[in-house]
Amino acid sequence: MDQTLDLMRRSWAGEAVGGGDFPVGPTPPGGLVPVLIGGNSDAAVRRTVEYGDGWTAGGGGPDMAAPMIEQVRAAWRDAGRGGAPRLGALVYFGLGHEDESRAALRSYYGFLPDWVEGIVESAVRTPAALRATVDAFAGVGITEVAFIPTVSSLDQVDGLADAVL
């Protein structure tokens, strides 16, 4: 992972990292692509400070994220990084179509037999639960929540907006 992050950073700086004479693509606006690092290990915290713009919780709830948030903030300060790290979370949701939502997650995560049911049941499936999720993540310091729909219908976007905005 460290090698990949280093390679991405050098590529975005315009270096020819693919073995050729030319960069693999144009330099992104601002010089870098914002990166949030996920994971719950010491290495993830180190990578967040060294390579990232912040950290993201990838599926666990706010209670699972809270200790990592404190570790990331402390490491950020200790490393002399300015400002505050971005703090995000990922939440699956499916409103009004519970069977479809569950089936989609089972299909997507079927390669993780020990984890799939926990992931399936972690999805938020009511407007009240969406609002409560936003509030709970805000309560532990998360400022960005990426809601991933598990139902392929545009009414999911409207339902999400109605619940959280």
Beta strands, then each sheet from edge to edge (+ up, - down):
strand 1: 36-38
strand 2: 54-57
strand 3: 86-93
strand 4: 144-149
sheet 1: 1+ 2+ 3+ 4+
end
